[in-house]
Amino acid sequence: MSRFILSPGAGDDLVDLAEYLRGLPAVPARRIGKALQFALKNLAQHPGHGHRHADYCEFSGEEIRSFVVGDYVLLYASQRKPITFVGVIHGKRDIDAIMRQRLG
């Protein structure tokens, strides 16, 4: 079984996302939800996937990676055991500003 942890910020992101999905028609809401669930579990099994963010790594002192799922970016500390997701952020948001605040 793949295990992972959600940081408080990532947990808040998922609560906000669930609220947003409740306002969508059922089919696209389920599609988005299932794609994100699959990615979270898959990344927990294979934490080396995704793009390494050197600037976040320097800022936080940890290896931070990202993986795009549709319009969302999953950001996670890949070397923690279990891995820790630090963000589930829509790609149109200011990801750099959000991450610097969370990692700082």
Secondary structure in CASP SS format (residue, H / E / C, confidence):
PFRMAT SS
TARGET T0000
AUTHOR 0000-0000-0000
METHOD secondary structure of the structure
MODEL  1
M C 1.00
S C 1.00
R C 1.00
F E 1.00
I E 1.00
L E 1.00
S C 1.00
P H 1.00
G H 1.00
A H 1.00
G H 1.00
D H 1.00
D H 1.00
L H 1.00
V H 1.00
D H 1.00
L H 1.00
A H 1.00
E H 1.00
Y H 1.00
L H 1.00
R H 1.00
G C 1.00
L C 1.00
P C 1.00
A H 1.00
V H 1.00
P H 1.00
A H 1.00
R H 1.00
R H 1.00
I H 1.00
G H 1.00
K H 1.00
A H 1.00
L H 1.00
Q H 1.00
F H 1.00
A H 1.00
L H 1.00
K H 1.00
N H 1.00
L H 1.00
A H 1.00
Q H 1.00
H C 1.00
P C 1.00
G C 1.00
H C 1.00
G C 1.00
H E 1.00
R E 1.00
H C 1.00
A H 1.00
D H 1.00
Y H 1.00
C H 1.00
E H 1.00
F H 1.00
S H 1.00
G C 1.00
E C 1.00
E C 1.00
I E 1.00
R E 1.00
S E 1.00
F E 1.00
V E 1.00
V E 1.00
G C 1.00
D C 1.00
Y E 1.00
V E 1.00
L E 1.00
L E 1.00
Y E 1.00
A E 1.00
S C 1.00
Q C 1.00
R C 1.00
K C 1.00
P C 1.00
I E 1.00
T E 1.00
F E 1.00
V E 1.00
G E 1.00
V E 1.00
I E 1.00
H E 1.00
G C 1.00
K C 1.00
R C 1.00
D C 1.00
I H 1.00
D H 1.00
A H 1.00
I H 1.00
M H 1.00
R H 1.00
Q H 1.00
R H 1.00
L H 1.00
G C 1.00
END
